[in-house]
Amino acid sequence: MTMINRYLIGNAQAIGRRAVQSSYFSTKFNEAGDLFAVLADGTIDHPNGRRAAILAVEYCVQAFRRNLFYKQTSQIMLETALQANRYVQNAVYTGKTPRLSLTMIFMAYLEAQYFNVGVNKIYIYNGQTERVLGGDSDNSYSCGKCILPAKSVIGMISAGAHTVTHPMERLSIIESDKNIFDKAQAMVESVKVKNLDNQMNATALLIEVL
């Protein structure tokens, strides 16, 4: 569990029935205490899927470190995603070429700006509700911003986690007395206990606003 200024972060992953863990994520703070989080999923069970996810995340993190995420953040996120995709396509030019799901959130005090394309989902938990940020259909592209009340939780969840857990199951975990790291672990454990024959990689990245 990481705590810097205004946010607590918890995460968990499971490889499922796949041979390769193709989901990759990162969280970074700047000197002002703003938080950038990114989750990428290479979408295929192949080393190139893993490589694509790592390359995309590292590209987006470098954009954040160049202090791009301040003005016109939604447009910058879209441009960064397009550039990251080109970067991946140029780097992964042999063998199976993965499709890429990419999710980004920039949190400054009580406001979040987000970008999502592909099969990952972004959820916001506030009180006794779960709400999807952006489009709710697979492979949809969405971006926007929202206000984050204190004690709310943002969830960046891969397809391998959200497709096999019920909203009430996830909400029960978020509303429990566990700390944020244990909540992320519990969300992935709820995937693992189902023991599905075709279980994909599952990743849960949770951010709690203090």
TORPA-4810 file (N, C-alpha, C, O; in nm, 3 decimals):
<nodes>
NODE_1_0.085_-0.119_0.000_0.000_0.000_0.000_0.088_0.124_0.000_0.183_0.134_0.078_M
NODE_2_0.056_0.219_-0.089_0.134_0.341_-0.101_0.048_0.460_-0.060_-0.068_0.469_-0.099_T
NODE_3_0.103_0.549_0.016_0.031_0.670_0.057_0.118_0.791_0.034_0.225_0.804_0.093_M
NODE_4_0.073_0.880_-0.054_0.140_1.006_-0.074_0.033_1.114_-0.080_-0.052_1.114_-0.170_I
NODE_5_0.036_1.206_0.016_-0.057_1.316_0.020_-0.203_1.270_0.023_-0.252_1.229_0.128_N
NODE_6_-0.271_1.276_-0.089_-0.417_1.265_-0.090_-0.472_1.128_-0.128_-0.594_1.110_-0.123_R
NODE_7_-0.390_1.033_-0.167_-0.441_0.910_-0.225_-0.375_0.786_-0.164_-0.257_0.787_-0.129_Y
NODE_8_-0.455_0.679_-0.152_-0.404_0.548_-0.116_-0.420_0.457_-0.237_-0.522_0.463_-0.307_L
NODE_9_-0.321_0.373_-0.262_-0.321_0.288_-0.382_-0.307_0.142_-0.341_-0.222_0.107_-0.260_I
NODE_10_-0.392_0.056_-0.400_-0.381_-0.088_-0.382_-0.391_-0.157_-0.517_-0.461_-0.108_-0.606_G
NODE_11_-0.323_-0.268_-0.534_-0.329_-0.339_-0.662_-0.313_-0.488_-0.642_-0.259_-0.534_-0.541_N
NODE_12_-0.361_-0.564_-0.740_-0.347_-0.709_-0.738_-0.360_-0.762_-0.881_-0.427_-0.702_-0.964_A
NODE_13_-0.295_-0.875_-0.906_-0.300_-0.938_-1.038_-0.307_-1.089_-1.025_-0.260_-1.147_-0.926_Q
NODE_14_-0.365_-1.153_-1.126_-0.361_-1.299_-1.139_-0.342_-1.332_-1.286_-0.397_-1.264_-1.373_A
NODE_15_-0.266_-1.435_-1.313_-0.238_-1.471_-1.453_-0.352_-1.551_-1.514_-0.363_-1.558_-1.637_I
NODE_16_-0.436_-1.611_-1.430_-0.547_-1.692_-1.481_-0.496_-1.817_-1.548_-0.401_-1.879_-1.501_G
NODE_17_-0.561_-1.855_-1.660_-0.520_-1.973_-1.736_-0.424_-1.939_-1.848_-0.390_-2.025_-1.930_R
NODE_18_-0.380_-1.816_-1.853_-0.289_-1.773_-1.959_-0.146_-1.814_-1.928_-0.110_-1.838_-1.812_R
NODE_19_-0.065_-1.823_-2.032_0.077_-1.854_-2.015_0.157_-1.727_-1.986_0.266_-1.734_-1.929_A
NODE_20_0.103_-1.612_-2.026_0.175_-1.484_-2.015_0.085_-1.382_-1.945_-0.034_-1.373_-1.975_V
NODE_21_0.142_-1.305_-1.853_0.070_-1.194_-1.791_0.086_-1.072_-1.881_0.192_-1.010_-1.884_Q
NODE_22_-0.020_-1.039_-1.954_-0.013_-0.932_-2.054_-0.073_-0.801_-2.006_-0.089_-0.707_-2.084_S
NODE_23_-0.108_-0.793_-1.878_-0.152_-0.666_-1.820_-0.036_-0.603_-1.744_0.041_-0.672_-1.677_S
NODE_24_-0.024_-0.472_-1.756_0.085_-0.400_-1.692_0.032_-0.263_-1.651_-0.050_-0.205_-1.721_Y
NODE_25_0.078_-0.213_-1.538_0.028_-0.085_-1.490_0.138_-0.009_-1.418_0.243_-0.064_-1.385_F
NODE_26_0.111_0.120_-1.394_0.205_0.202_-1.319_0.129_0.318_-1.255_0.028_0.364_-1.309_S
NODE_27_0.177_0.364_-1.140_0.124_0.485_-1.077_0.242_0.577_-1.044_0.345_0.531_-0.995_T
NODE_28_0.226_0.706_-1.073_0.332_0.802_-1.050_0.274_0.931_-0.992_0.166_0.974_-1.030_K
NODE_29_0.349_0.990_-0.901_0.313_1.119_-0.843_0.410_1.226_-0.895_0.525_1.197_-0.925_F
NODE_30_0.360_1.350_-0.904_0.450_1.461_-0.929_0.475_1.537_-0.798_0.423_1.499_-0.694_N
NODE_31_0.553_1.643_-0.804_0.590_1.715_-0.682_0.471_1.781_-0.615_0.475_1.808_-0.495_E
NODE_32_0.366_1.808_-0.691_0.247_1.871_-0.635_0.155_1.770_-0.567_0.055_1.808_-0.505_A
NODE_33_0.188_1.641_-0.579_0.103_1.538_-0.521_-0.006_1.490_-0.614_-0.089_1.409_-0.573_G
NODE_34_-0.008_1.537_-0.739_-0.102_1.486_-0.838_-0.062_1.344_-0.876_0.056_1.308_-0.873_D
NODE_35_-0.159_1.264_-0.912_-0.136_1.123_-0.939_-0.172_1.088_-1.083_-0.277_1.129_-1.133_L
NODE_36_-0.084_1.014_-1.148_-0.112_0.959_-1.280_-0.109_0.807_-1.269_-0.014_0.750_-1.216_F
NODE_37_-0.214_0.741_-1.320_-0.222_0.595_-1.320_-0.254_0.547_-1.460_-0.336_0.607_-1.530_A
NODE_38_-0.189_0.439_-1.501_-0.211_0.385_-1.636_-0.212_0.234_-1.629_-0.131_0.172_-1.560_V
NODE_39_-0.307_0.175_-1.702_-0.322_0.029_-1.712_-0.330_-0.008_-1.859_-0.411_0.048_-1.932_L
NODE_40_-0.248_-0.103_-1.902_-0.251_-0.151_-2.040_-0.265_-0.302_-2.042_-0.213_-0.371_-1.955_A
NODE_41_-0.336_-0.352_-2.142_-0.356_-0.496_-2.157_-0.329_-0.531_-2.303_-0.394_-0.481_-2.394_D
NODE_42_-0.231_-0.620_-2.323_-0.193_-0.659_-2.458_-0.292_-0.749_-2.528_-0.278_-0.772_-2.648_G
NODE_43_-0.391_-0.801_-2.459_-0.509_-0.872_-2.512_-0.481_-1.006_-2.578_-0.576_-1.070_-2.624_T
NODE_44_-0.356_-1.053_-2.585_-0.330_-1.188_-2.638_-0.235_-1.261_-2.543_-0.154_-1.200_-2.473_I
NODE_45_-0.248_-1.393_-2.543_-0.164_-1.477_-2.458_-0.035_-1.510_-2.532_-0.019_-1.620_-2.586_D
NODE_46_0.056_-1.414_-2.534_0.177_-1.425_-2.615_0.277_-1.324_-2.560_0.235_-1.219_-2.511_H
NODE_47_0.407_-1.351_-2.565_0.505_-1.253_-2.517_0.489_-1.114_-2.577_0.521_-1.015_-2.512_P
NODE_48_0.441_-1.106_-2.700_0.420_-0.975_-2.760_0.309_-0.896_-2.690_0.312_-0.773_-2.689_N
NODE_49_0.213_-0.966_-2.633_0.109_-0.898_-2.556_0.168_-0.831_-2.434_0.137_-0.715_-2.405_G
NODE_50_0.253_-0.903_-2.363_0.322_-0.847_-2.247_0.411_-0.729_-2.287_0.410_-0.625_-2.222_R
NODE_51_0.486_-0.747_-2.395_0.576_-0.642_-2.440_0.499_-0.517_-2.480_0.541_-0.405_-2.449_R
NODE_52_0.388_-0.535_-2.549_0.308_-0.420_-2.591_0.256_-0.342_-2.471_0.258_-0.219_-2.470_A
NODE_53_0.210_-0.414_-2.368_0.157_-0.348_-2.249_0.266_-0.267_-2.178_0.244_-0.153_-2.138_A
NODE_54_0.383_-0.327_-2.164_0.494_-0.258_-2.097_0.536_-0.134_-2.175_0.554_-0.027_-2.117_I
NODE_55_0.550_-0.148_-2.306_0.591_-0.034_-2.389_0.490_0.080_-2.379_0.528_0.197_-2.367_L
NODE_56_0.361_0.046_-2.385_0.257_0.149_-2.381_0.257_0.222_-2.247_0.248_0.345_-2.242_A
NODE_57_0.268_0.147_-2.138_0.270_0.210_-2.005_0.392_0.299_-1.989_0.380_0.412_-1.940_V
NODE_58_0.507_0.251_-2.029_0.629_0.331_-2.015_0.621_0.459_-2.099_0.670_0.564_-2.058_E
NODE_59_0.561_0.449_-2.217_0.547_0.568_-2.302_0.457_0.672_-2.233_0.488_0.791_-2.231_Y
NODE_60_0.345_0.626_-2.178_0.252_0.717_-2.112_0.313_0.780_-1.987_0.291_0.898_-1.959_C
NODE_61_0.388_0.702_-1.911_0.454_0.755_-1.792_0.553_0.864_-1.829_0.564_0.965_-1.760_V
NODE_62_0.627_0.843_-1.938_0.722_0.945_-1.981_0.650_1.074_-2.020_0.701_1.183_-1.996_Q
NODE_63_0.532_1.060_-2.082_0.454_1.180_-2.116_0.414_1.254_-1.989_0.420_1.377_-1.985_A
NODE_64_0.374_1.182_-1.887_0.339_1.245_-1.759_0.460_1.315_-1.698_0.449_1.426_-1.647_F
NODE_65_0.575_1.251_-1.705_0.696_1.311_-1.648_0.740_1.436_-1.724_0.813_1.519_-1.669_R
NODE_66_0.697_1.448_-1.848_0.728_1.570_-1.924_0.629_1.682_-1.891_0.627_1.785_-1.958_R
NODE_67_0.547_1.661_-1.788_0.452_1.762_-1.740_0.348_1.800_-1.845_0.308_1.916_-1.854_N
NODE_68_0.305_1.702_-1.923_0.203_1.729_-2.024_0.062_1.729_-1.967_-0.028_1.790_-2.025_L
NODE_69_0.042_1.662_-1.853_-0.093_1.642_-1.803_-0.136_1.755_-1.709_-0.154_1.735_-1.589_F
NODE_70_-0.152_1.873_-1.766_-0.198_1.987_-1.689_-0.304_2.066_-1.766_-0.413_2.091_-1.713_Y
NODE_71_-0.275_2.103_-1.888_-0.369_2.180_-1.968_-0.424_2.092_-2.080_-0.351_2.015_-2.142_K
NODE_72_-0.555_2.105_-2.104_-0.623_2.026_-2.208_-0.587_1.878_-2.192_-0.544_1.812_-2.287_Q
NODE_73_-0.605_1.828_-2.070_-0.558_1.694_-2.037_-0.623_1.586_-2.122_-0.555_1.494_-2.166_T
NODE_74_-0.754_1.596_-2.146_-0.822_1.493_-2.224_-0.763_1.482_-2.364_-0.741_1.372_-2.414_S
NODE_75_-0.737_1.597_-2.428_-0.678_1.596_-2.562_-0.536_1.540_-2.558_-0.496_1.466_-2.648_Q
NODE_76_-0.460_1.575_-2.455_-0.324_1.523_-2.442_-0.324_1.373_-2.420_-0.239_1.302_-2.474_I
NODE_77_-0.420_1.323_-2.341_-0.430_1.179_-2.320_-0.459_1.106_-2.452_-0.399_1.003_-2.480_M
NODE_78_-0.550_1.160_-2.532_-0.580_1.098_-2.662_-0.457_1.098_-2.750_-0.424_0.996_-2.811_L
NODE_79_-0.388_1.211_-2.759_-0.267_1.218_-2.841_-0.159_1.122_-2.790_-0.090_1.059_-2.869_E
NODE_80_-0.146_1.112_-2.657_-0.048_1.020_-2.597_-0.083_0.877_-2.630_0.006_0.797_-2.661_T
NODE_81_-0.211_0.842_-2.623_-0.255_0.706_-2.655_-0.226_0.671_-2.801_-0.180_0.561_-2.831_A
NODE_82_-0.253_0.764_-2.891_-0.226_0.739_-3.033_-0.076_0.721_-3.058_-0.035_0.633_-3.133_L
NODE_83_0.003_0.806_-2.993_0.148_0.797_-3.009_0.202_0.669_-2.946_0.293_0.606_-3.001_Q
NODE_84_0.146_0.629_-2.832_0.188_0.504_-2.769_0.156_0.385_-2.857_0.236_0.292_-2.867_A
NODE_85_0.040_0.387_-2.922_0.003_0.278_-3.011_0.098_0.268_-3.129_0.138_0.159_-3.169_N
NODE_86_0.135_0.383_-3.187_0.231_0.383_-3.297_0.367_0.332_-3.250_0.435_0.258_-3.321_R
NODE_87_0.405_0.372_-3.130_0.532_0.328_-3.072_0.534_0.177_-3.057_0.634_0.112_-3.088_Y
NODE_88_0.423_0.120_-3.008_0.413_-0.025_-2.991_0.417_-0.095_-3.126_0.488_-0.194_-3.142_V
NODE_89_0.343_-0.045_-3.222_0.338_-0.108_-3.354_0.475_-0.108_-3.421_0.510_-0.202_-3.492_Q
NODE_90_0.552_-0.002_-3.400_0.686_0.004_-3.458_0.783_-0.090_-3.387_0.875_-0.144_-3.449_N
NODE_91_0.761_-0.110_-3.256_0.853_-0.194_-3.178_0.821_-0.342_-3.191_0.911_-0.426_-3.194_A
NODE_92_0.691_-0.375_-3.198_0.648_-0.515_-3.206_0.610_-0.543_-3.351_0.493_-0.536_-3.388_V
NODE_93_0.709_-0.574_-3.430_0.685_-0.586_-3.574_0.701_-0.729_-3.626_0.689_-0.754_-3.746_Y
NODE_94_0.729_-0.824_-3.535_0.738_-0.964_-3.577_0.645_-1.049_-3.491_0.615_-1.013_-3.377_T
NODE_95_0.600_-1.158_-3.546_0.514_-1.248_-3.470_0.373_-1.192_-3.457_0.329_-1.112_-3.539_G
NODE_96_0.304_-1.235_-3.353_0.167_-1.192_-3.331_0.165_-1.046_-3.286_0.237_-1.007_-3.195_K
NODE_97_0.080_-0.966_-3.350_0.065_-0.826_-3.314_-0.057_-0.811_-3.225_-0.168_-0.839_-3.269_T
NODE_98_-0.040_-0.767_-3.100_-0.154_-0.758_-3.009_-0.236_-0.632_-3.031_-0.185_-0.528_-3.072_P
NODE_99_-0.365_-0.644_-3.003_-0.446_-0.524_-2.985_-0.420_-0.475_-2.843_-0.380_-0.552_-2.756_R
NODE_100_-0.442_-0.347_-2.820_-0.404_-0.288_-2.692_-0.523_-0.217_-2.629_-0.585_-0.130_-2.691_L
NODE_101_-0.554_-0.254_-2.506_-0.648_-0.177_-2.424_-0.565_-0.085_-2.336_-0.468_-0.128_-2.273_S
NODE_102_-0.604_0.042_-2.330_-0.524_0.140_-2.258_-0.615_0.231_-2.175_-0.712_0.287_-2.226_L
NODE_103_-0.581_0.245_-2.048_-0.660_0.325_-1.955_-0.568_0.420_-1.879_-0.465_0.377_-1.827_T
NODE_104_-0.604_0.548_-1.873_-0.525_0.647_-1.802_-0.614_0.733_-1.714_-0.727_0.765_-1.751_M
NODE_105_-0.563_0.769_-1.597_-0.631_0.863_-1.507_-0.529_0.962_-1.454_-0.420_0.924_-1.412_I
NODE_106_-0.565_1.090_-1.456_-0.484_1.195_-1.395_-0.568_1.259_-1.285_-0.675_1.314_-1.312_F
NODE_107_-0.520_1.252_-1.161_-0.596_1.298_-1.046_-0.524_1.417_-0.983_-0.410_1.406_-0.938_M
NODE_108_-0.593_1.530_-0.980_-0.540_1.652_-0.919_-0.640_1.698_-0.814_-0.750_1.744_-0.846_A
NODE_109_-0.602_1.684_-0.689_-0.687_1.713_-0.574_-0.816_1.632_-0.585_-0.809_1.509_-0.580_Y
NODE_110_-0.934_1.693_-0.599_-1.060_1.619_-0.600_-1.118_1.607_-0.740_-1.239_1.587_-0.756_L
NODE_111_-1.035_1.620_-0.841_-1.082_1.606_-0.979_-1.000_1.500_-1.051_-0.878_1.493_-1.036_E
NODE_112_-1.068_1.419_-1.130_-1.000_1.318_-1.211_-1.033_1.340_-1.358_-1.148_1.364_-1.394_A
NODE_113_-0.931_1.330_-1.442_-0.950_1.327_-1.586_-0.907_1.190_-1.634_-0.805_1.137_-1.591_Q
NODE_114_-0.986_1.133_-1.723_-0.964_0.993_-1.760_-0.971_0.972_-1.911_-1.031_1.050_-1.985_Y
NODE_115_-0.907_0.863_-1.952_-0.909_0.817_-2.091_-0.918_0.665_-2.088_-0.851_0.600_-2.008_F
NODE_116_-1.000_0.609_-2.176_-1.011_0.463_-2.181_-1.045_0.417_-2.323_-1.137_0.471_-2.386_N
NODE_117_-0.972_0.319_-2.371_-1.005_0.257_-2.498_-0.978_0.108_-2.485_-0.875_0.067_-2.431_V
NODE_118_-1.071_0.026_-2.534_-1.054_-0.119_-2.526_-1.146_-0.180_-2.422_-1.255_-0.129_-2.396_G
NODE_119_-1.100_-0.290_-2.362_-1.189_-0.371_-2.279_-1.171_-0.351_-2.129_-1.243_-0.412_-2.050_V
NODE_120_-1.075_-0.266_-2.087_-1.067_-0.232_-1.945_-1.187_-0.147_-1.907_-1.255_-0.091_-1.993_N
NODE_121_-1.213_-0.137_-1.776_-1.320_-0.051_-1.726_-1.266_0.040_-1.617_-1.174_0.004_-1.543_K
NODE_122_-1.326_0.159_-1.606_-1.298_0.250_-1.495_-1.427_0.264_-1.415_-1.532_0.301_-1.470_I
NODE_123_-1.419_0.235_-1.286_-1.535_0.249_-1.198_-1.505_0.354_-1.092_-1.391_0.371_-1.050_Y
NODE_124_-1.609_0.423_-1.050_-1.599_0.511_-0.934_-1.699_0.462_-0.830_-1.816_0.439_-0.860_I
NODE_125_-1.649_0.447_-0.709_-1.731_0.401_-0.597_-1.745_0.517_-0.499_-1.646_0.573_-0.452_Y
NODE_126_-1.870_0.551_-0.470_-1.899_0.663_-0.381_-2.021_0.626_-0.299_-2.133_0.626_-0.350_N
NODE_127_-2.001_0.595_-0.172_-2.112_0.547_-0.091_-2.147_0.405_-0.129_-2.060_0.318_-0.127_G
NODE_128_-2.271_0.380_-0.164_-2.316_0.245_-0.195_-2.348_0.228_-0.342_-2.445_0.161_-0.378_Q
NODE_129_-2.268_0.287_-0.428_-2.292_0.276_-0.572_-2.162_0.247_-0.646_-2.053_0.284_-0.602_T
NODE_130_-2.176_0.180_-0.761_-2.067_0.162_-0.856_-2.110_0.227_-0.987_-2.216_0.196_-1.040_E
NODE_131_-2.028_0.316_-1.038_-2.060_0.385_-1.162_-1.944_0.372_-1.260_-1.828_0.387_-1.222_R
NODE_132_-1.976_0.342_-1.386_-1.875_0.332_-1.490_-1.843_0.472_-1.541_-1.933_0.549_-1.574_V
NODE_133_-1.715_0.504_-1.549_-1.673_0.629_-1.611_-1.653_0.604_-1.760_-1.580_0.513_-1.800_L
NODE_134_-1.719_0.685_-1.841_-1.706_0.667_-1.985_-1.801_0.561_-2.037_-1.899_0.526_-1.971_G
NODE_135_-1.772_0.511_-2.156_-1.859_0.414_-2.221_-1.860_0.279_-2.150_-1.760_0.240_-2.089_G
NODE_136_-1.974_0.209_-2.158_-1.988_0.081_-2.090_-1.979_-0.036_-2.188_-1.986_-0.152_-2.145_D
NODE_137_-1.963_-0.009_-2.315_-1.954_-0.117_-2.413_-1.808_-0.151_-2.440_-1.721_-0.065_-2.432_S
NODE_138_-1.782_-0.279_-2.473_-1.645_-0.322_-2.499_-1.587_-0.248_-2.618_-1.656_-0.217_-2.715_D
NODE_139_-1.457_-0.220_-2.608_-1.381_-0.154_-2.714_-1.423_-0.009_-2.738_-1.378_0.052_-2.835_N
NODE_140_-1.507_0.048_-2.651_-1.547_0.186_-2.670_-1.434_0.279_-2.628_-1.351_0.245_-2.544_S
NODE_141_-1.433_0.397_-2.688_-1.336_0.500_-2.652_-1.409_0.607_-2.571_-1.518_0.649_-2.609_Y
NODE_142_-1.350_0.648_-2.463_-1.414_0.752_-2.382_-1.308_0.835_-2.312_-1.198_0.787_-2.284_S
NODE_143_-1.341_0.960_-2.285_-1.256_1.046_-2.204_-1.345_1.151_-2.140_-1.454_1.180_-2.189_C
NODE_144_-1.297_1.208_-2.031_-1.376_1.308_-1.962_-1.316_1.339_-1.827_-1.201_1.305_-1.799_G
NODE_145_-1.396_1.404_-1.743_-1.349_1.435_-1.608_-1.465_1.425_-1.511_-1.582_1.434_-1.549_K
NODE_146_-1.430_1.406_-1.384_-1.532_1.397_-1.281_-1.476_1.447_-1.149_-1.354_1.452_-1.130_C
NODE_147_-1.566_1.483_-1.059_-1.529_1.525_-0.925_-1.519_1.401_-0.836_-1.599_1.309_-0.848_I
NODE_148_-1.419_1.400_-0.748_-1.395_1.287_-0.660_-1.419_1.328_-0.515_-1.331_1.389_-0.454_L
NODE_149_-1.534_1.295_-0.459_-1.556_1.327_-0.317_-1.458_1.252_-0.229_-1.409_1.145_-0.266_P
NODE_150_-1.428_1.307_-0.113_-1.342_1.238_-0.017_-1.399_1.101_0.014_-1.521_1.084_0.025_A
NODE_151_-1.312_1.004_0.028_-1.343_0.864_0.060_-1.398_0.787_-0.061_-1.433_0.669_-0.047_K
NODE_152_-1.406_0.850_-0.176_-1.444_0.775_-0.296_-1.326_0.691_-0.343_-1.212_0.717_-0.307_S
NODE_153_-1.357_0.591_-0.425_-1.255_0.501_-0.477_-1.268_0.491_-0.628_-1.378_0.473_-0.680_V
NODE_154_-1.157_0.502_-0.696_-1.150_0.477_-0.840_-1.095_0.337_-0.861_-0.996_0.299_-0.799_I
NODE_155_-1.159_0.260_-0.949_-1.110_0.127_-0.983_-1.077_0.118_-1.131_-1.163_0.144_-1.215_G
NODE_156_-0.954_0.080_-1.164_-0.914_0.052_-1.301_-0.903_-0.100_-1.310_-0.813_-0.160_-1.251_M
NODE_157_-0.995_-0.162_-1.383_-1.014_-0.306_-1.376_-1.002_-0.367_-1.516_-1.068_-0.322_-1.609_I
NODE_158_-0.919_-0.469_-1.530_-0.902_-0.535_-1.660_-1.023_-0.623_-1.691_-1.101_-0.656_-1.602_S
NODE_159_-1.036_-0.662_-1.818_-1.149_-0.744_-1.860_-1.154_-0.877_-1.786_-1.262_-0.928_-1.757_A
NODE_160_-1.038_-0.933_-1.757_-1.034_-1.061_-1.688_-1.087_-1.056_-1.547_-1.114_-1.160_-1.487_G
NODE_161_-1.102_-0.935_-1.492_-1.159_-0.919_-1.359_-1.306_-0.876_-1.365_-1.391_-0.935_-1.298_A
NODE_162_-1.336_-0.773_-1.445_-1.473_-0.720_-1.440_-1.574_-0.809_-1.512_-1.693_-0.802_-1.480_H
NODE_163_-1.531_-0.892_-1.608_-1.627_-0.976_-1.679_-1.673_-1.097_-1.599_-1.774_-1.158_-1.632_T
NODE_164_-1.599_-1.132_-1.493_-1.636_-1.252_-1.416_-1.676_-1.218_-1.273_-1.697_-1.309_-1.192_V
NODE_165_-1.687_-1.090_-1.241_-1.736_-1.050_-1.109_-1.862_-0.965_-1.126_-1.872_-0.885_-1.219_T
NODE_166_-1.956_-0.983_-1.036_-2.081_-0.909_-1.040_-2.061_-0.772_-0.975_-1.981_-0.759_-0.882_H
NODE_167_-2.132_-0.668_-1.022_-2.118_-0.537_-0.961_-2.139_-0.538_-0.809_-2.068_-0.469_-0.736_P
NODE_168_-2.236_-0.616_-0.762_-2.259_-0.622_-0.618_-2.144_-0.691_-0.545_-2.116_-0.660_-0.429_M
NODE_169_-2.079_-0.783_-0.613_-1.962_-0.850_-0.556_-1.848_-0.750_-0.539_-1.783_-0.746_-0.435_E
NODE_170_-1.824_-0.671_-0.642_-1.719_-0.569_-0.634_-1.754_-0.463_-0.530_-1.668_-0.421_-0.453_R
NODE_171_-1.879_-0.421_-0.529_-1.922_-0.317_-0.436_-1.908_-0.364_-0.291_-1.869_-0.286_-0.204_L
NODE_172_-1.940_-0.490_-0.266_-1.927_-0.544_-0.131_-1.782_-0.538_-0.084_-1.756_-0.508_0.033_S
NODE_173_-1.689_-0.566_-0.174_-1.547_-0.558_-0.139_-1.505_-0.415_-0.111_-1.437_-0.387_-0.013_I
NODE_174_-1.546_-0.322_-0.198_-1.509_-0.182_-0.181_-1.564_-0.125_-0.051_-1.497_-0.045_0.015_I
NODE_175_-1.686_-0.165_-0.013_-1.750_-0.110_0.105_-1.710_-0.183_0.234_-1.759_-0.149_0.342_E
NODE_176_-1.623_-0.282_0.224_-1.577_-0.355_0.342_-1.482_-0.271_0.425_-1.442_-0.162_0.384_S
NODE_177_-1.445_-0.321_0.542_-1.354_-0.250_0.632_-1.207_-0.273_0.598_-1.120_-0.223_0.669_D
NODE_178_-1.178_-0.348_0.493_-1.039_-0.376_0.454_-0.970_-0.248_0.408_-1.036_-0.153_0.365_K
NODE_179_-0.836_-0.246_0.418_-0.763_-0.133_0.360_-0.761_-0.149_0.208_-0.799_-0.254_0.156_N
NODE_180_-0.717_-0.047_0.138_-0.730_-0.044_-0.007_-0.648_-0.153_-0.076_-0.688_-0.206_-0.179_I
NODE_181_-0.531_-0.187_-0.018_-0.451_-0.294_-0.076_-0.523_-0.428_-0.062_-0.527_-0.507_-0.157_F
NODE_182_-0.581_-0.454_0.054_-0.652_-0.580_0.075_-0.780_-0.586_-0.008_-0.823_-0.695_-0.047_D
NODE_183_-0.840_-0.472_-0.035_-0.958_-0.471_-0.122_-0.921_-0.514_-0.264_-0.994_-0.591_-0.327_K
NODE_184_-0.808_-0.464_-0.314_-0.762_-0.506_-0.447_-0.733_-0.655_-0.448_-0.769_-0.725_-0.543_A
NODE_185_-0.667_-0.705_-0.343_-0.639_-0.848_-0.334_-0.768_-0.928_-0.331_-0.778_-1.032_-0.396_Q
NODE_186_-0.866_-0.881_-0.255_-0.993_-0.952_-0.245_-1.067_-0.956_-0.378_-1.131_-1.056_-0.411_A
NODE_187_-1.057_-0.847_-0.455_-1.124_-0.844_-0.585_-1.066_-0.948_-0.679_-1.140_-1.016_-0.751_M
NODE_188_-0.933_-0.961_-0.680_-0.870_-1.061_-0.766_-0.894_-1.202_-0.711_-0.911_-1.296_-0.788_V
NODE_189_-0.895_-1.217_-0.579_-0.926_-1.348_-0.521_-1.065_-1.393_-0.559_-1.089_-1.513_-0.579_E
NODE_190_-1.160_-1.299_-0.570_-1.296_-1.334_-0.610_-1.302_-1.387_-0.753_-1.393_-1.461_-0.790_S
NODE_191_-1.202_-1.348_-0.834_-1.188_-1.404_-0.969_-1.128_-1.543_-0.963_-1.176_-1.636_-1.028_V
NODE_192_-1.022_-1.559_-0.884_-0.950_-1.685_-0.878_-1.035_-1.800_-0.825_-1.023_-1.913_-0.872_K
NODE_193_-1.122_-1.773_-0.727_-1.200_-1.881_-0.667_-1.302_-1.938_-0.765_-1.350_-2.050_-0.744_V
NODE_194_-1.336_-1.866_-0.869_-1.430_-1.919_-0.969_-1.364_-2.026_-1.055_-1.433_-2.110_-1.113_K
NODE_195_-1.230_-2.023_-1.064_-1.153_-2.130_-1.128_-1.204_-2.161_-1.270_-1.224_-2.277_-1.305_N
NODE_196_-1.224_-2.057_-1.348_-1.276_-2.075_-1.483_-1.171_-2.136_-1.576_-1.052_-2.106_-1.566_L
NODE_197_-1.217_-2.221_-1.666_-1.125_-2.287_-1.759_-1.060_-2.189_-1.856_-0.947_-2.211_-1.901_D
NODE_198_-1.131_-2.080_-1.887_-1.080_-1.982_-1.985_-1.044_-1.849_-1.920_-1.052_-1.745_-1.984_N
NODE_199_-1.005_-1.853_-1.791_-0.979_-1.729_-1.718_-0.864_-1.650_-1.779_-0.753_-1.701_-1.796_Q
NODE_200_-0.892_-1.524_-1.811_-0.790_-1.432_-1.864_-0.709_-1.373_-1.749_-0.739_-1.395_-1.632_M
NODE_201_-0.605_-1.297_-1.784_-0.534_-1.218_-1.683_-0.634_-1.128_-1.611_-0.726_-1.074_-1.673_N
NODE_202_-0.616_-1.113_-1.482_-0.704_-1.024_-1.404_-0.621_-0.924_-1.327_-0.529_-0.962_-1.255_A
NODE_203_-0.653_-0.796_-1.343_-0.582_-0.689_-1.273_-0.682_-0.594_-1.211_-0.779_-0.555_-1.275_T
NODE_204_-0.659_-0.557_-1.085_-0.738_-0.456_-1.016_-0.644_-0.350_-0.960_-0.556_-0.381_-0.879_A
NODE_205_-0.662_-0.227_-1.001_-0.585_-0.114_-0.950_-0.684_-0.017_-0.886_-0.766_0.043_-0.956_L
NODE_206_-0.677_-0.001_-0.755_-0.771_0.081_-0.680_-0.701_0.203_-0.621_-0.589_0.194_-0.571_L
NODE_207_-0.769_0.318_-0.627_-0.716_0.442_-0.573_-0.823_0.504_-0.484_-0.934_0.534_-0.529_I
NODE_208_-0.789_0.524_-0.358_-0.882_0.584_-0.262_-0.844_0.730_-0.238_-0.728_0.764_-0.217_E
NODE_209_-0.946_0.816_-0.242_-0.926_0.958_-0.216_-0.942_0.983_-0.067_-1.045_0.947_-0.009_V
NODE_210_-0.844_1.043_-0.004_-0.850_1.066_0.140_-0.932_1.191_0.174_-0.946_1.226_0.291_L
</nodes>
